[in-house]
């Protein structure tokens, strides 16, 4: 479990840096995942990831309740998740 926790901490740093350097010009950059033939805009990928994260928070909350564990709050309020500065 320590390896999973360490990976999470390292990825959080990487994700934080990516989001802090996000600019409006990133929104329409095109990405072609190597395993797909479709192309996507970075902005739509980012919004998909946010929705997916919310989905998983809900799943974990249900599983926690099934185990009689108090789930972590699904609220993003108070988590200090900042929107990048648009001056970048």
C-alpha positions in Angstrom: 0.0 0.0 0.0 2.9 2.4 0.6 3.8 2.2 -3.1 0.3 3.2 -4.1 0.4 6.1 -1.6 3.8 7.2 -2.9 2.6 7.1 -6.5 -0.4 9.2 -5.6 1.8 11.8 -3.9 4.1 12.0 -6.9 1.3 12.2 -9.4 -0.4 14.9 -7.4 2.7 17.0 -7.8 2.8 16.4 -11.5 -0.9 17.2 -12.0 -0.7 20.3 -9.8 2.2 21.6 -11.9 0.3 20.8 -15.2 -2.8 22.6 -14.0 -0.9 25.6 -12.7 0.7 26.2 -16.1 -2.5 25.6 -18.0 -3.4 28.5 -20.4 -6.3 29.2 -22.7 -4.1 28.2 -25.6 -3.9 24.6 -24.2 -7.7 24.4 -24.5 -7.8 23.7 -28.2 -4.5 21.8 -28.6 -5.1 18.5 -30.3 -4.1 15.1 -28.8 -4.1 11.8 -30.6 -3.8 9.0 -28.1 -1.5 6.3 -29.5 -4.1 3.6 -28.9 -6.9 5.4 -30.8 -7.6 6.8 -34.2 -9.6 9.8 -32.9 -8.3 13.2 -32.0 -9.3 15.2 -29.0 -8.9 18.7 -27.6 -6.9 19.0 -24.4 -9.8 21.0 -22.9 -12.3 18.2 -23.5 -9.9 15.6 -22.1 -9.4 17.7 -19.0 -13.1 18.0 -18.4 -13.6 14.3 -19.0 -11.0 13.6 -16.3 -12.7 15.9 -13.9 -16.0 14.1 -14.5 -14.3 10.7 -14.1 -12.8 11.8 -10.8 -16.2 12.8 -9.5 -17.6 9.4 -10.6 -14.8 7.6 -8.7 -15.4 9.7 -5.6 -19.0 8.6 -5.7 -18.1 4.9 -6.1 -15.6 5.1 -3.2 -18.3 6.7 -1.0 -20.7 3.9 -1.7 -18.1 1.2 -1.0 -17.1 3.0 2.2 -20.7 3.1 3.4 -21.1 -0.6 2.6 -18.1 -1.3 4.9 -19.6 0.9 7.6 -16.8 3.4 7.0 -17.5 7.2 7.0 -16.7 8.3 3.4 -14.5 11.2 2.5 -16.6 14.2 1.6 -17.2 14.4 -2.2 -17.2 18.2 -2.0 -14.5 20.1 -3.9 -15.2 23.1 -1.7 -12.4 23.6 0.8 -9.9 21.3 -1.0 -7.9 24.3 -2.2 -8.2 23.3 -5.8 -7.3 26.5 -7.6 -8.1 27.5 -11.2 -4.9 28.4 -12.9 -4.1 32.1 -13.3 -5.4 33.3 -16.7 -2.4 35.7 -17.0 -0.1 32.8 -18.0 
